[in-house]
Amino acid sequence: MSAVGQDRLRDLSSDLVIQVARLVRDVRRNSSDLPASATRLMSLIDELGPSTVGVLAERDRCSQPTMTGMVKGLVERGWVDRTPHPHDSRAQLVDLTDLGRTVLTDLRRRHSALIAERVLATGHTEQELEAAVRLLADLLPPHPDDTTQEGPA
């Protein structure tokens, strides 16, 4: 690829990151009454499965005390619970409750309805949306290995 082609690829890649971030913020703002941190944490737990606070903090790039506070808030709402770690008596695993899964599923439905509405309103096709989803999925690293068996949180 030529230097000009590489520059264009970098520019478009930068534009993609900016547009994806804007889209996520706009969808959250227009279809959710939940704090972004709660949505992010519930999605992370859904992705990783039962995890220690330490793993969640590492994946969310925050401190353990910050994550402990976020988990506590979701526990108080009944959206996550803590259970003893099966291999480390000093640690607990954090997982979504049935209510938390329902809240997250409802939120994702509202997000998808908003995007579907916009896709139709802009005249884009199902095939274009499918290609965009495939591209974004290909750009992400593979699904993380199970990290729930790590040490204490």
NORTA-V431477 format. One record per pair of residues at least 12 apart in sequence whose C-alpha atoms are under 6 Angstrom apart, sorted by the first residue. I is the first residue (numbers start at 1). J is the second residue. D is the distance in whole Angstrom. If there is no record, write none. Layout:
i=I j=J d=D
i=I j=J d=D
This chain:
i=31 j=110 d=6
i=50 j=93 d=5
i=50 j=94 d=5
i=50 j=95 d=5
i=51 j=93 d=5
i=51 j=94 d=5
i=51 j=148 d=5
i=52 j=92 d=6
i=52 j=93 d=5
i=52 j=94 d=6
i=52 j=153 d=5
i=53 j=153 d=5
i=54 j=153 d=4
i=79 j=96 d=6
i=79 j=97 d=5
i=79 j=99 d=6
i=79 j=100 d=4
i=80 j=95 d=5
i=80 j=96 d=4
i=80 j=97 d=5
i=81 j=94 d=6
i=81 j=95 d=6
i=82 j=94 d=5
i=90 j=152 d=6
i=91 j=152 d=4
i=91 j=153 d=6
